[in-house]
Amino acid sequence: MSTVGGLVLAIVTLGLAAAVYHDSRRVGFSRPALWATLVFVTVGFGGVLYLVVGAPAAGALVVALAGLVFYAFEREDTVHGDEPADPHALPGSSGPEDADGDER
């Protein structure tokens, strides 16, 4: 692993973990440090797998993105979790409408 690659990995990993920590505090998660740590570990481990071990890029990318994907799912559930499910409407819309804009 080159020094530049390691430095870029460290900056990206710390930046993503800091962004997740800040966003999770803003949204109101009960444990923002836990989510930041999860993102830090998965992104860092994925980067090390690719840069040091020489794992295939696809596998390292899956590992690196796992923490971010879990965070995104939890964030979506926290922000929109209390709304009742409506199979006929997209989240944030008022309800089902036909092409003319009239309610069904």
Secondary structure as the mmCIF struct_conf table of DSSP 4:
data_model
#
loop_
_struct_conf.conf_type_id
_struct_conf.id
_struct_conf.beg_label_comp_id
_struct_conf.beg_label_asym_id
_struct_conf.beg_label_seq_id
_struct_conf.end_label_comp_id
_struct_conf.end_label_asym_id
_struct_conf.end_label_seq_id
HELX_RH_AL_P HELX_RH_AL_P1 THR A 3 VAL A 27
TURN_TY1_P TURN_TY1_P1 GLY A 28 GLY A 28
BEND BEND1 SER A 30 SER A 30
HELX_RH_AL_P HELX_RH_AL_P2 PRO A 32 VAL A 48
HELX_RH_PI_P HELX_RH_PI_P1 LEU A 49 VAL A 53
HELX_RH_AL_P HELX_RH_AL_P3 ALA A 57 HIS A 80
TURN_TY1_P TURN_TY1_P2 GLY A 81 ASP A 82
BEND BEND2 GLU A 83 GLU A 83
HELX_LH_PP_P HELX_LH_PP_P1 PRO A 84 ALA A 85
TURN_TY1_P TURN_TY1_P3 PRO A 87 HIS A 88
BEND BEND3 ALA A 89 ALA A 89
TURN_TY1_P TURN_TY1_P4 PRO A 91 GLY A 92
BEND BEND4 SER A 93 SER A 93
BEND BEND5 GLY A 95 GLY A 95
STRN STRN1 GLU A 97 GLU A 97
TURN_TY1_P TURN_TY1_P5 ALA A 99 ASP A 100
BEND BEND6 GLY A 101 GLY A 101
STRN STRN2 GLU A 103 GLU A 103
#
